[in-house]
């Protein structure tokens, strides 16, 4: 996913930085929880990279807001596709 394409949907705020250990879900939850404090219901969650991190972030987002707007990167099309839930 390119940052420039995702920025069309608003300001980017990485949930994690550096390397992420997918076998330490407790630590992932702490990292995600800290970053999601500033998220708003209408924001988008950009799905990319580590599957475990994506699963934790999506689960925590849904628990907090009950819905999630997701940006999915399409390698075949080379574009970021927005998906809206709960509408």
KOLFILO-497464 format. One record per atom (N, C-alpha, C, O): residue number from 1; residue in one letter; atom name; x, y, z. Coordinates in Angstrom, 3 decimals. Layout:
<pt pos="NUM" code="A" site="CA" c1="X" c2="Y" c3="Z"/>
...
***
This chain:
<pt pos="1" code="X" site="N" c1="0.848" c2="-1.162" c3="0.000"/>
<pt pos="1" code="X" site="CA" c1="0.000" c2="0.000" c3="0.000"/>
<pt pos="1" code="X" site="C" c1="0.895" c2="1.227" c3="0.000"/>
<pt pos="1" code="X" site="O" c1="1.877" c2="1.287" c3="0.740"/>
<pt pos="2" code="X" site="N" c1="0.562" c2="2.188" c3="-0.817"/>
<pt pos="2" code="X" site="CA" c1="1.343" c2="3.409" c3="-0.801"/>
<pt pos="2" code="X" site="C" c1="0.690" c2="4.421" c3="0.122"/>
<pt pos="2" code="X" site="O" c1="-0.534" c2="4.537" c3="0.183"/>
<pt pos="3" code="X" site="N" c1="1.525" c2="5.144" c3="0.832"/>
<pt pos="3" code="X" site="CA" c1="1.046" c2="6.145" c3="1.777"/>
<pt pos="3" code="X" site="C" c1="0.271" c2="7.232" c3="1.062"/>
<pt pos="3" code="X" site="O" c1="-0.772" c2="7.676" c3="1.543"/>
<pt pos="4" code="X" site="N" c1="0.770" c2="7.657" c3="-0.075"/>
<pt pos="4" code="X" site="CA" c1="0.112" c2="8.730" c3="-0.826"/>
<pt pos="4" code="X" site="C" c1="-1.326" c2="8.366" c3="-1.173"/>
<pt pos="4" code="X" site="O" c1="-2.213" c2="9.213" c3="-1.071"/>
<pt pos="5" code="X" site="N" c1="-1.571" c2="7.139" c3="-1.576"/>
<pt pos="5" code="X" site="CA" c1="-2.935" c2="6.728" c3="-1.924"/>
<pt pos="5" code="X" site="C" c1="-3.837" c2="6.715" c3="-0.698"/>
<pt pos="5" code="X" site="O" c1="-4.989" c2="7.144" c3="-0.774"/>
<pt pos="6" code="X" site="N" c1="-3.337" c2="6.236" c3="0.415"/>
<pt pos="6" code="X" site="CA" c1="-4.138" c2="6.184" c3="1.639"/>
<pt pos="6" code="X" site="C" c1="-4.433" c2="7.585" c3="2.165"/>
<pt pos="6" code="X" site="O" c1="-5.482" c2="7.803" c3="2.771"/>
<pt pos="7" code="X" site="N" c1="-3.527" c2="8.537" c3="1.946"/>
<pt pos="7" code="X" site="CA" c1="-3.723" c2="9.900" c3="2.437"/>
<pt pos="7" code="X" site="C" c1="-4.912" c2="10.600" c3="1.793"/>
<pt pos="7" code="X" site="O" c1="-5.386" c2="11.609" c3="2.315"/>
<pt pos="8" code="X" site="N" c1="-5.397" c2="10.088" c3="0.680"/>
<pt pos="8" code="X" site="CA" c1="-6.606" c2="10.664" c3="0.065"/>
<pt pos="8" code="X" site="C" c1="-7.793" c2="10.582" c3="1.018"/>
<pt pos="8" code="X" site="O" c1="-8.748" c2="11.349" c3="0.894"/>
<pt pos="9" code="X" site="N" c1="-7.736" c2="9.659" c3="1.961"/>
<pt pos="9" code="X" site="CA" c1="-8.853" c2="9.430" c3="2.878"/>
<pt pos="9" code="X" site="C" c1="-8.656" c2="10.119" c3="4.219"/>
<pt pos="9" code="X" site="O" c1="-9.491" c2="9.973" c3="5.112"/>
<pt pos="10" code="X" site="N" c1="-7.564" c2="10.868" c3="4.378"/>
<pt pos="10" code="X" site="CA" c1="-7.328" c2="11.595" c3="5.618"/>
<pt pos="10" code="X" site="C" c1="-5.913" c2="11.428" c3="6.128"/>
<pt pos="10" code="X" site="O" c1="-5.064" c2="10.815" c3="5.482"/>
<pt pos="11" code="X" site="N" c1="-5.681" c2="11.987" c3="7.301"/>
<pt pos="11" code="X" site="CA" c1="-4.360" c2="11.939" c3="7.938"/>
<pt pos="11" code="X" site="C" c1="-4.047" c2="10.520" c3="8.385"/>
<pt pos="11" code="X" site="O" c1="-4.901" c2="9.845" c3="8.960"/>
<pt pos="12" code="X" site="N" c1="-2.826" c2="10.065" c3="8.125"/>
<pt pos="12" code="X" site="CA" c1="-2.420" c2="8.711" c3="8.504"/>
<pt pos="12" code="X" site="C" c1="-1.809" c2="8.714" c3="9.897"/>
<pt pos="12" code="X" site="O" c1="-1.003" c2="9.582" c3="10.233"/>
<pt pos="13" code="X" site="N" c1="-2.200" c2="7.736" c3="10.701"/>
<pt pos="13" code="X" site="CA" c1="-1.637" c2="7.544" c3="12.027"/>
<pt pos="13" code="X" site="C" c1="-1.292" c2="6.072" c3="12.182"/>
<pt pos="13" code="X" site="O" c1="-2.186" c2="5.257" c3="12.413"/>
<pt pos="14" code="X" site="N" c1="-0.016" c2="5.708" c3="12.061"/>
<pt pos="14" code="X" site="CA" c1="0.365" c2="4.302" c3="12.199"/>
<pt pos="14" code="X" site="C" c1="-0.014" c2="3.758" c3="13.578"/>
<pt pos="14" code="X" site="O" c1="0.150" c2="4.436" c3="14.592"/>
<pt pos="15" code="X" site="N" c1="-0.511" c2="2.553" c3="13.598"/>
<pt pos="15" code="X" site="CA" c1="-0.869" c2="1.913" c3="14.866"/>
<pt pos="15" code="X" site="C" c1="0.377" c2="1.368" c3="15.542"/>
<pt pos="15" code="X" site="O" c1="0.465" c2="1.356" c3="16.770"/>
<pt pos="16" code="X" site="N" c1="1.338" c2="0.918" c3="14.750"/>
<pt pos="16" code="X" site="CA" c1="2.594" c2="0.415" c3="15.308"/>
<pt pos="16" code="X" site="C" c1="3.758" c2="1.001" c3="14.519"/>
<pt pos="16" code="X" site="O" c1="3.590" c2="1.483" c3="13.399"/>
<pt pos="17" code="X" site="N" c1="4.922" c2="0.949" c3="15.117"/>
<pt pos="17" code="X" site="CA" c1="6.150" c2="1.311" c3="14.419"/>
<pt pos="17" code="X" site="C" c1="7.188" c2="0.241" c3="14.738"/>
<pt pos="17" code="X" site="O" c1="7.138" c2="-0.402" c3="15.787"/>
<pt pos="18" code="X" site="N" c1="8.110" c2="0.067" c3="13.830"/>
<pt pos="18" code="X" site="CA" c1="9.140" c2="-0.944" c3="14.037"/>
<pt pos="18" code="X" site="C" c1="8.600" c2="-2.347" c3="13.834"/>
<pt pos="18" code="X" site="O" c1="7.532" c2="-2.538" c3="13.253"/>
<pt pos="19" code="X" site="N" c1="9.346" c2="-3.318" c3="14.315"/>
<pt pos="19" code="X" site="CA" c1="8.926" c2="-4.709" c3="14.148"/>
<pt pos="19" code="X" site="C" c1="7.870" c2="-5.080" c3="15.185"/>
<pt pos="19" code="X" site="O" c1="7.867" c2="-4.575" c3="16.308"/>
<pt pos="20" code="X" site="N" c1="6.981" c2="-5.968" c3="14.779"/>
<pt pos="20" code="X" site="CA" c1="5.871" c2="-6.421" c3="15.622"/>
<pt pos="20" code="X" site="C" c1="5.978" c2="-7.934" c3="15.785"/>
<pt pos="20" code="X" site="O" c1="6.148" c2="-8.659" c3="14.805"/>
<pt pos="21" code="X" site="N" c1="5.879" c2="-8.402" c3="17.019"/>
<pt pos="21" code="X" site="CA" c1="5.925" c2="-9.840" c3="17.291"/>
<pt pos="21" code="X" site="C" c1="4.494" c2="-10.379" c3="17.270"/>
<pt pos="21" code="X" site="O" c1="3.733" c2="-10.128" c3="18.204"/>
<pt pos="22" code="X" site="N" c1="4.115" c2="-11.115" c3="16.219"/>
<pt pos="22" code="X" site="CA" c1="2.741" c2="-11.620" c3="16.123"/>
<pt pos="22" code="X" site="C" c1="2.415" c2="-12.692" c3="17.167"/>
<pt pos="22" code="X" site="O" c1="1.251" c2="-13.053" c3="17.342"/>
<pt pos="23" code="X" site="N" c1="3.434" c2="-13.200" c3="17.855"/>
<pt pos="23" code="X" site="CA" c1="3.215" c2="-14.241" c3="18.850"/>
<pt pos="23" code="X" site="C" c1="3.073" c2="-13.681" c3="20.256"/>
<pt pos="23" code="X" site="O" c1="3.086" c2="-14.432" c3="21.232"/>
<pt pos="24" code="X" site="N" c1="2.937" c2="-12.361" c3="20.363"/>
<pt pos="24" code="X" site="CA" c1="2.735" c2="-11.707" c3="21.650"/>
<pt pos="24" code="X" site="C" c1="1.481" c2="-10.831" c3="21.560"/>
<pt pos="24" code="X" site="O" c1="1.584" c2="-9.604" c3="21.545"/>
<pt pos="25" code="X" site="N" c1="0.291" c2="-11.458" c3="21.500"/>
<pt pos="25" code="X" site="CA" c1="-0.941" c2="-10.688" c3="21.317"/>
<pt pos="25" code="X" site="C" c1="-1.237" c2="-9.715" c3="22.456"/>
<pt pos="25" code="X" site="O" c1="-1.880" c2="-8.690" c3="22.229"/>
<pt pos="26" code="X" site="N" c1="-0.786" c2="-10.010" c3="23.667"/>
<pt pos="26" code="X" site="CA" c1="-1.006" c2="-9.072" c3="24.774"/>
<pt pos="26" code="X" site="C" c1="-0.314" c2="-7.742" c3="24.494"/>
<pt pos="26" code="X" site="O" c1="-0.899" c2="-6.678" c3="24.697"/>
<pt pos="27" code="X" site="N" c1="0.912" c2="-7.801" c3="24.036"/>
<pt pos="27" code="X" site="CA" c1="1.663" c2="-6.580" c3="23.710"/>
<pt pos="27" code="X" site="C" c1="1.012" c2="-5.854" c3="22.532"/>
<pt pos="27" code="X" site="O" c1="0.933" c2="-4.625" c3="22.523"/>
<pt pos="28" code="X" site="N" c1="0.549" c2="-6.613" c3="21.544"/>
<pt pos="28" code="X" site="CA" c1="-0.152" c2="-6.004" c3="20.407"/>
<pt pos="28" code="X" site="C" c1="-1.387" c2="-5.247" c3="20.882"/>
<pt pos="28" code="X" site="O" c1="-1.652" c2="-4.137" c3="20.422"/>
<pt pos="29" code="X" site="N" c1="-2.130" c2="-5.835" c3="21.786"/>
<pt pos="29" code="X" site="CA" c1="-3.348" c2="-5.190" c3="22.288"/>
<pt pos="29" code="X" site="C" c1="-3.024" c2="-3.878" c3="22.998"/>
<pt pos="29" code="X" site="O" c1="-3.760" c2="-2.901" c3="22.858"/>
<pt pos="30" code="X" site="N" c1="-1.941" c2="-3.847" c3="23.750"/>
<pt pos="30" code="X" site="CA" c1="-1.540" c2="-2.615" c3="24.431"/>
<pt pos="30" code="X" site="C" c1="-1.171" c2="-1.545" c3="23.401"/>
<pt pos="30" code="X" site="O" c1="-1.603" c2="-0.397" c3="23.512"/>
<pt pos="31" code="X" site="N" c1="-0.381" c2="-1.920" c3="22.410"/>
<pt pos="31" code="X" site="CA" c1="0.027" c2="-0.973" c3="21.371"/>
<pt pos="31" code="X" site="C" c1="-1.172" c2="-0.432" c3="20.612"/>
<pt pos="31" code="X" site="O" c1="-1.283" c2="0.777" c3="20.405"/>
<pt pos="32" code="X" site="N" c1="-2.066" c2="-1.313" c3="20.196"/>
<pt pos="32" code="X" site="CA" c1="-3.244" c2="-0.909" c3="19.433"/>
<pt pos="32" code="X" site="C" c1="-4.166" c2="-0.052" c3="20.290"/>
<pt pos="32" code="X" site="O" c1="-4.656" c2="0.979" c3="19.829"/>
<pt pos="33" code="X" site="N" c1="-4.404" c2="-0.459" c3="21.516"/>
<pt pos="33" code="X" site="CA" c1="-5.285" c2="0.283" c3="22.415"/>
<pt pos="33" code="X" site="C" c1="-4.813" c2="1.714" c3="22.590"/>
<pt pos="33" code="X" site="O" c1="-5.618" c2="2.646" c3="22.577"/>
<pt pos="34" code="X" site="N" c1="-3.523" c2="1.888" c3="22.754"/>
<pt pos="34" code="X" site="CA" c1="-2.956" c2="3.221" c3="22.942"/>
<pt pos="34" code="X" site="C" c1="-3.218" c2="4.106" c3="21.725"/>
<pt pos="34" code="X" site="O" c1="-3.590" c2="5.269" c3="21.875"/>
<pt pos="35" code="X" site="N" c1="-3.028" c2="3.570" c3="20.533"/>
<pt pos="35" code="X" site="CA" c1="-3.203" c2="4.357" c3="19.311"/>
<pt pos="35" code="X" site="C" c1="-4.673" c2="4.603" c3="18.973"/>
<pt pos="35" code="X" site="O" c1="-5.010" c2="5.641" c3="18.403"/>
<pt pos="36" code="X" site="N" c1="-5.543" c2="3.665" c3="19.316"/>
<pt pos="36" code="X" site="CA" c1="-6.958" c2="3.824" c3="18.973"/>
<pt pos="36" code="X" site="C" c1="-7.678" c2="4.835" c3="19.860"/>
<pt pos="36" code="X" site="O" c1="-8.822" c2="5.194" c3="19.582"/>
<pt pos="37" code="X" site="N" c1="-7.031" c2="5.293" c3="20.910"/>
<pt pos="37" code="X" site="CA" c1="-7.661" c2="6.293" c3="21.781"/>
<pt pos="37" code="X" site="C" c1="-8.017" c2="7.560" c3="21.027"/>
<pt pos="37" code="X" site="O" c1="-8.976" c2="8.240" c3="21.390"/>
<pt pos="38" code="X" site="N" c1="-7.270" c2="7.891" c3="19.990"/>
<pt pos="38" code="X" site="CA" c1="-7.521" c2="9.120" c3="19.238"/>
<pt pos="38" code="X" site="C" c1="-8.360" c2="8.877" c3="17.979"/>
<pt pos="38" code="X" site="O" c1="-8.635" c2="9.818" c3="17.233"/>
<pt pos="39" code="X" site="N" c1="-8.767" c2="7.637" c3="17.736"/>
<pt pos="39" code="X" site="CA" c1="-9.565" c2="7.318" c3="16.553"/>
<pt pos="39" code="X" site="C" c1="-11.019" c2="7.747" c3="16.762"/>
<pt pos="39" code="X" site="O" c1="-11.521" c2="7.791" c3="17.885"/>
<pt pos="40" code="X" site="N" c1="-11.664" c2="8.057" c3="15.661"/>
<pt pos="40" code="X" site="CA" c1="-13.080" c2="8.403" c3="15.670"/>
<pt pos="40" code="X" site="C" c1="-13.849" c2="7.379" c3="14.834"/>
<pt pos="40" code="X" site="O" c1="-13.280" c2="6.739" c3="13.949"/>
<pt pos="41" code="X" site="N" c1="-15.116" c2="7.232" c3="15.114"/>
<pt pos="41" code="X" site="CA" c1="-15.947" c2="6.227" c3="14.457"/>
<pt pos="41" code="X" site="C" c1="-15.912" c2="6.353" c3="12.934"/>
<pt pos="41" code="X" site="O" c1="-15.965" c2="5.344" c3="12.232"/>
<pt pos="42" code="X" site="N" c1="-15.825" c2="7.572" c3="12.421"/>
<pt pos="42" code="X" site="CA" c1="-15.850" c2="7.774" c3="10.969"/>
<pt pos="42" code="X" site="C" c1="-14.490" c2="7.588" c3="10.301"/>
<pt pos="42" code="X" site="O" c1="-14.399" c2="7.654" c3="9.075"/>
<pt pos="43" code="X" site="N" c1="-13.439" c2="7.359" c3="11.072"/>
<pt pos="43" code="X" site="CA" c1="-12.103" c2="7.126" c3="10.518"/>
<pt pos="43" code="X" site="C" c1="-12.052" c2="5.789" c3="9.795"/>
<pt pos="43" code="X" site="O" c1="-12.950" c2="4.958" c3="9.923"/>
<pt pos="44" code="X" site="N" c1="-10.973" c2="5.601" c3="9.028"/>
<pt pos="44" code="X" site="CA" c1="-10.727" c2="4.345" c3="8.321"/>
<pt pos="44" code="X" site="C" c1="-9.589" c2="3.589" c3="8.987"/>
<pt pos="44" code="X" site="O" c1="-8.651" c2="4.192" c3="9.507"/>
<pt pos="45" code="X" site="N" c1="-9.679" c2="2.279" c3="8.967"/>
<pt pos="45" code="X" site="CA" c1="-8.599" c2="1.401" c3="9.387"/>
<pt pos="45" code="X" site="C" c1="-8.002" c2="0.823" c3="8.104"/>
<pt pos="45" code="X" site="O" c1="-8.685" c2="0.115" c3="7.364"/>
<pt pos="46" code="X" site="N" c1="-6.727" c2="1.125" c3="7.842"/>
<pt pos="46" code="X" site="CA" c1="-6.053" c2="0.618" c3="6.639"/>
<pt pos="46" code="X" site="C" c1="-5.458" c2="-0.746" c3="6.956"/>
<pt pos="46" code="X" site="O" c1="-4.595" c2="-0.871" c3="7.825"/>
<pt pos="47" code="X" site="N" c1="-5.919" c2="-1.751" c3="6.256"/>
<pt pos="47" code="X" site="CA" c1="-5.477" c2="-3.122" c3="6.480"/>
<pt pos="47" code="X" site="C" c1="-4.285" c2="-3.425" c3="5.587"/>
<pt pos="47" code="X" site="O" c1="-4.389" c2="-3.377" c3="4.361"/>
<pt pos="48" code="X" site="N" c1="-3.148" c2="-3.738" c3="6.208"/>
<pt pos="48" code="X" site="CA" c1="-1.959" c2="-4.140" c3="5.458"/>
<pt pos="48" code="X" site="C" c1="-0.970" c2="-4.788" c3="6.417"/>
<pt pos="48" code="X" site="O" c1="-1.067" c2="-4.620" c3="7.633"/>
<pt pos="49" code="X" site="N" c1="-0.034" c2="-5.516" c3="5.870"/>
<pt pos="49" code="X" site="CA" c1="1.030" c2="-6.085" c3="6.695"/>
<pt pos="49" code="X" site="C" c1="0.629" c2="-7.311" c3="7.489"/>
<pt pos="49" code="X" site="O" c1="-0.098" c2="-8.176" c3="7.001"/>
<pt pos="50" code="X" site="N" c1="1.110" c2="-7.373" c3="8.714"/>
<pt pos="50" code="X" site="CA" c1="0.983" c2="-8.525" c3="9.610"/>
<pt pos="50" code="X" site="C" c1="-0.483" c2="-8.899" c3="9.880"/>
<pt pos="50" code="X" site="O" c1="-1.219" c2="-8.087" c3="10.439"/>
<pt pos="51" code="X" site="N" c1="-0.923" c2="-10.105" c3="9.497"/>
<pt pos="51" code="X" site="CA" c1="-2.308" c2="-10.519" c3="9.703"/>
<pt pos="51" code="X" site="C" c1="-2.769" c2="-10.499" c3="11.173"/>
<pt pos="51" code="X" site="O" c1="-3.903" c2="-10.116" c3="11.461"/>
<pt pos="52" code="X" site="N" c1="-1.887" c2="-10.912" c3="12.100"/>
<pt pos="52" code="X" site="CA" c1="-2.284" c2="-10.912" c3="13.513"/>
<pt pos="52" code="X" site="C" c1="-2.543" c2="-9.489" c3="13.995"/>
<pt pos="52" code="X" site="O" c1="-3.505" c2="-9.250" c3="14.726"/>
<pt pos="53" code="X" site="N" c1="-1.711" c2="-8.557" c3="13.601"/>
<pt pos="53" code="X" site="CA" c1="-1.912" c2="-7.159" c3="13.971"/>
<pt pos="53" code="X" site="C" c1="-3.227" c2="-6.635" c3="13.394"/>
<pt pos="53" code="X" site="O" c1="-3.974" c2="-5.940" c3="14.081"/>
<pt pos="54" code="X" site="N" c1="-3.508" c2="-6.967" c3="12.136"/>
<pt pos="54" code="X" site="CA" c1="-4.768" c2="-6.556" c3="11.514"/>
<pt pos="54" code="X" site="C" c1="-5.967" c2="-7.120" c3="12.264"/>
<pt pos="54" code="X" site="O" c1="-6.957" c2="-6.420" c3="12.474"/>
<pt pos="55" code="X" site="N" c1="-5.878" c2="-8.380" c3="12.666"/>
<pt pos="55" code="X" site="CA" c1="-6.978" c2="-9.016" c3="13.396"/>
<pt pos="55" code="X" site="C" c1="-7.208" c2="-8.343" c3="14.747"/>
<pt pos="55" code="X" site="O" c1="-8.349" c2="-8.073" c3="15.122"/>
<pt pos="56" code="X" site="N" c1="-6.136" c2="-8.075" c3="15.470"/>
<pt pos="56" code="X" site="CA" c1="-6.253" c2="-7.422" c3="16.783"/>
<pt pos="56" code="X" site="C" c1="-6.820" c2="-6.015" c3="16.621"/>
<pt pos="56" code="X" site="O" c1="-7.726" c2="-5.623" c3="17.356"/>
<pt pos="57" code="X" site="N" c1="-6.288" c2="-5.251" c3="15.659"/>
<pt pos="57" code="X" site="CA" c1="-6.750" c2="-3.878" c3="15.454"/>
<pt pos="57" code="X" site="C" c1="-8.222" c2="-3.849" c3="15.057"/>
<pt pos="57" code="X" site="O" c1="-8.984" c2="-3.034" c3="15.577"/>
<pt pos="58" code="X" site="N" c1="-8.630" c2="-4.725" c3="14.148"/>
<pt pos="58" code="X" site="CA" c1="-10.032" c2="-4.757" c3="13.724"/>
<pt pos="58" code="X" site="C" c1="-10.950" c2="-5.175" c3="14.867"/>
<pt pos="58" code="X" site="O" c1="-12.011" c2="-4.579" c3="15.054"/>
<pt pos="59" code="X" site="N" c1="-10.564" c2="-6.175" c3="15.623"/>
<pt pos="59" code="X" site="CA" c1="-11.389" c2="-6.624" c3="16.753"/>
<pt pos="59" code="X" site="C" c1="-11.553" c2="-5.511" c3="17.789"/>
<pt pos="59" code="X" site="O" c1="-12.650" c2="-5.297" c3="18.305"/>
<pt pos="60" code="X" site="N" c1="-10.474" c2="-4.811" c3="18.087"/>
<pt pos="60" code="X" site="CA" c1="-10.552" c2="-3.746" c3="19.080"/>
<pt pos="60" code="X" site="C" c1="-11.353" c2="-2.554" c3="18.552"/>
<pt pos="60" code="X" site="O" c1="-12.083" c2="-1.908" c3="19.304"/>
<pt pos="61" code="X" site="N" c1="-11.214" c2="-2.267" c3="17.265"/>
<pt pos="61" code="X" site="CA" c1="-11.978" c2="-1.187" c3="16.643"/>
<pt pos="61" code="X" site="C" c1="-13.478" c2="-1.509" c3="16.701"/>
<pt pos="61" code="X" site="O" c1="-14.288" c2="-0.662" c3="17.078"/>
<pt pos="62" code="X" site="N" c1="-13.830" c2="-2.723" c3="16.328"/>
<pt pos="62" code="X" site="CA" c1="-15.242" c2="-3.134" c3="16.349"/>
<pt pos="62" code="X" site="C" c1="-15.806" c2="-3.135" c3="17.759"/>
<pt pos="62" code="X" site="O" c1="-16.963" c2="-2.769" c3="17.967"/>
<pt pos="63" code="X" site="N" c1="-15.013" c2="-3.536" c3="18.712"/>
<pt pos="63" code="X" site="CA" c1="-15.480" c2="-3.525" c3="20.105"/>
<pt pos="63" code="X" site="C" c1="-15.760" c2="-2.100" c3="20.569"/>
<pt pos="63" code="X" site="O" c1="-16.720" c2="-1.853" c3="21.299"/>
<pt pos="64" code="X" site="N" c1="-14.925" c2="-1.176" c3="20.145"/>
<pt pos="64" code="X" site="CA" c1="-15.092" c2="0.215" c3="20.565"/>
<pt pos="64" code="X" site="C" c1="-16.238" c2="0.915" c3="19.841"/>
<pt pos="64" code="X" site="O" c1="-17.045" c2="1.605" c3="20.464"/>
<pt pos="65" code="X" site="N" c1="-16.305" c2="0.735" c3="18.514"/>
<pt pos="65" code="X" site="CA" c1="-17.263" c2="1.504" c3="17.716"/>
<pt pos="65" code="X" site="C" c1="-18.456" c2="0.696" c3="17.194"/>
<pt pos="65" code="X" site="O" c1="-19.472" c2="1.284" c3="16.823"/>
<pt pos="66" code="X" site="N" c1="-18.356" c2="-0.613" c3="17.157"/>
<pt pos="66" code="X" site="CA" c1="-19.447" c2="-1.435" c3="16.640"/>
<pt pos="66" code="X" site="C" c1="-19.514" c2="-1.475" c3="15.127"/>
<pt pos="66" code="X" site="O" c1="-20.375" c2="-2.158" c3="14.572"/>
<pt pos="67" code="X" site="N" c1="-18.637" c2="-0.768" c3="14.451"/>
<pt pos="67" code="X" site="CA" c1="-18.548" c2="-0.760" c3="12.987"/>
<pt pos="67" code="X" site="C" c1="-17.148" c2="-0.310" c3="12.607"/>
<pt pos="67" code="X" site="O" c1="-16.414" c2="0.215" c3="13.445"/>
<pt pos="68" code="X" site="N" c1="-16.772" c2="-0.511" c3="11.345"/>
<pt pos="68" code="X" site="CA" c1="-15.427" c2="-0.108" c3="10.937"/>
<pt pos="68" code="X" site="C" c1="-15.409" c2="0.231" c3="9.450"/>
<pt pos="68" code="X" site="O" c1="-15.867" c2="-0.550" c3="8.617"/>
<pt pos="69" code="X" site="N" c1="-14.877" c2="1.398" c3="9.134"/>
<pt pos="69" code="X" site="CA" c1="-14.582" c2="1.754" c3="7.753"/>
<pt pos="69" code="X" site="C" c1="-13.169" c2="1.250" c3="7.480"/>
<pt pos="69" code="X" site="O" c1="-12.232" c2="1.577" c3="8.208"/>
<pt pos="70" code="X" site="N" c1="-13.025" c2="0.453" c3="6.431"/>
<pt pos="70" code="X" site="CA" c1="-11.749" c2="-0.208" c3="6.156"/>
<pt pos="70" code="X" site="C" c1="-11.223" c2="0.214" c3="4.793"/>
<pt pos="70" code="X" site="O" c1="-11.983" c2="0.328" c3="3.831"/>
<pt pos="71" code="X" site="N" c1="-9.912" c2="0.448" c3="4.719"/>
<pt pos="71" code="X" site="CA" c1="-9.230" c2="0.649" c3="3.448"/>
<pt pos="71" code="X" site="C" c1="-8.480" c2="-0.632" c3="3.131"/>
<pt pos="71" code="X" site="O" c1="-7.632" c2="-1.076" c3="3.905"/>
<pt pos="72" code="X" site="N" c1="-8.796" c2="-1.216" c3="1.995"/>
<pt pos="72" code="X" site="CA" c1="-8.120" c2="-2.442" c3="1.564"/>
<pt pos="72" code="X" site="C" c1="-7.289" c2="-2.146" c3="0.329"/>
<pt pos="72" code="X" site="O" c1="-7.764" c2="-1.527" c3="-0.622"/>
<pt pos="73" code="X" site="N" c1="-6.053" c2="-2.593" c3="0.356"/>
<pt pos="73" code="X" site="CA" c1="-5.163" c2="-2.416" c3="-0.792"/>
<pt pos="73" code="X" site="C" c1="-5.381" c2="-3.543" c3="-1.768"/>
<pt pos="73" code="X" site="O" c1="-5.317" c2="-4.716" c3="-1.399"/>
<pt pos="74" code="X" site="N" c1="-5.638" c2="-3.196" c3="-3.014"/>
<pt pos="74" code="X" site="CA" c1="-5.805" c2="-4.186" c3="-4.068"/>
<pt pos="74" code="X" site="C" c1="-4.540" c2="-4.218" c3="-4.910"/>
<pt pos="74" code="X" site="O" c1="-4.291" c2="-3.303" c3="-5.696"/>
<pt pos="75" code="X" site="N" c1="-3.747" c2="-5.260" c3="-4.751"/>
<pt pos="75" code="X" site="CA" c1="-2.506" c2="-5.374" c3="-5.506"/>
<pt pos="75" code="X" site="C" c1="-2.785" c2="-5.456" c3="-7.003"/>
<pt pos="75" code="X" site="O" c1="-2.094" c2="-4.832" c3="-7.808"/>
<pt pos="76" code="X" site="N" c1="-3.792" c2="-6.220" c3="-7.362"/>
<pt pos="76" code="X" site="CA" c1="-4.125" c2="-6.384" c3="-8.776"/>
<pt pos="76" code="X" site="C" c1="-4.540" c2="-5.089" c3="-9.446"/>
<pt pos="76" code="X" site="O" c1="-4.169" c2="-4.833" c3="-10.592"/>
<pt pos="77" code="X" site="N" c1="-5.306" c2="-4.274" c3="-8.743"/>
<pt pos="77" code="X" site="CA" c1="-5.782" c2="-3.016" c3="-9.307"/>
<pt pos="77" code="X" site="C" c1="-4.850" c2="-1.850" c3="-8.982"/>
<pt pos="77" code="X" site="O" c1="-4.896" c2="-0.811" c3="-9.641"/>
<pt pos="78" code="X" site="N" c1="-4.000" c2="-2.024" c3="-7.958"/>
<pt pos="78" code="X" site="CA" c1="-3.077" c2="-0.966" c3="-7.566"/>
<pt pos="78" code="X" site="C" c1="-3.757" c2="0.241" c3="-6.953"/>
<pt pos="78" code="X" site="O" c1="-3.290" c2="1.370" c3="-7.103"/>
<pt pos="79" code="X" site="N" c1="-4.868" c2="0.000" c3="-6.259"/>
<pt pos="79" code="X" site="CA" c1="-5.603" c2="1.109" c3="-5.636"/>
<pt pos="79" code="X" site="C" c1="-6.039" c2="0.743" c3="-4.226"/>
<pt pos="79" code="X" site="O" c1="-6.100" c2="-0.426" c3="-3.847"/>
<pt pos="80" code="X" site="N" c1="-6.337" c2="1.773" c3="-3.476"/>
<pt pos="80" code="X" site="CA" c1="-6.891" c2="1.634" c3="-2.123"/>
<pt pos="80" code="X" site="C" c1="-8.409" c2="1.683" c3="-2.266"/>
<pt pos="80" code="X" site="O" c1="-8.939" c2="2.634" c3="-2.841"/>
<pt pos="81" code="X" site="N" c1="-9.118" c2="0.677" c3="-1.754"/>
<pt pos="81" code="X" site="CA" c1="-10.562" c2="0.635" c3="-1.881"/>
<pt pos="81" code="X" site="C" c1="-11.230" c2="0.803" c3="-0.516"/>
<pt pos="81" code="X" site="O" c1="-10.989" c2="0.015" c3="0.399"/>
<pt pos="82" code="X" site="N" c1="-12.077" c2="1.843" c3="-0.382"/>
<pt pos="82" code="X" site="CA" c1="-12.775" c2="2.026" c3="0.895"/>
<pt pos="82" code="X" site="C" c1="-13.986" c2="1.106" c3="1.008"/>
<pt pos="82" code="X" site="O" c1="-14.726" c2="0.921" c3="0.042"/>
<pt pos="83" code="X" site="N" c1="-14.181" c2="0.541" c3="2.173"/>
<pt pos="83" code="X" site="CA" c1="-15.344" c2="-0.293" c3="2.464"/>
<pt pos="83" code="X" site="C" c1="-15.975" c2="0.257" c3="3.745"/>
<pt pos="83" code="X" site="O" c1="-15.297" c2="0.448" c3="4.755"/>
<pt pos="84" code="X" site="N" c1="-17.265" c2="0.504" c3="3.687"/>
<pt pos="84" code="X" site="CA" c1="-17.976" c2="1.066" c3="4.835"/>
<pt pos="84" code="X" site="C" c1="-18.865" c2="-0.007" c3="5.455"/>
<pt pos="84" code="X" site="O" c1="-19.542" c2="-0.748" c3="4.742"/>
<pt pos="85" code="X" site="N" c1="-18.860" c2="-0.084" c3="6.763"/>
<pt pos="85" code="X" site="CA" c1="-19.756" c2="-1.031" c3="7.454"/>
<pt pos="85" code="X" site="C" c1="-20.708" c2="-0.266" c3="8.334"/>
<pt pos="85" code="X" site="O" c1="-20.439" c2="0.875" c3="8.710"/>
<pt pos="86" code="X" site="N" c1="-21.797" c2="-0.875" c3="8.657"/>
<pt pos="86" code="X" site="CA" c1="-22.755" c2="-0.279" c3="9.574"/>
<pt pos="86" code="X" site="C" c1="-23.547" c2="0.866" c3="8.987"/>
<pt pos="86" code="X" site="O" c1="-24.106" c2="1.672" c3="9.730"/>
<pt pos="87" code="X" site="N" c1="-23.609" c2="0.958" c3="7.663"/>
<pt pos="87" code="X" site="CA" c1="-24.374" c2="2.042" c3="7.034"/>
<pt pos="87" code="X" site="C" c1="-25.520" c2="1.495" c3="6.247"/>
<pt pos="87" code="X" site="O" c1="-26.277" c2="2.258" c3="5.647"/>
***
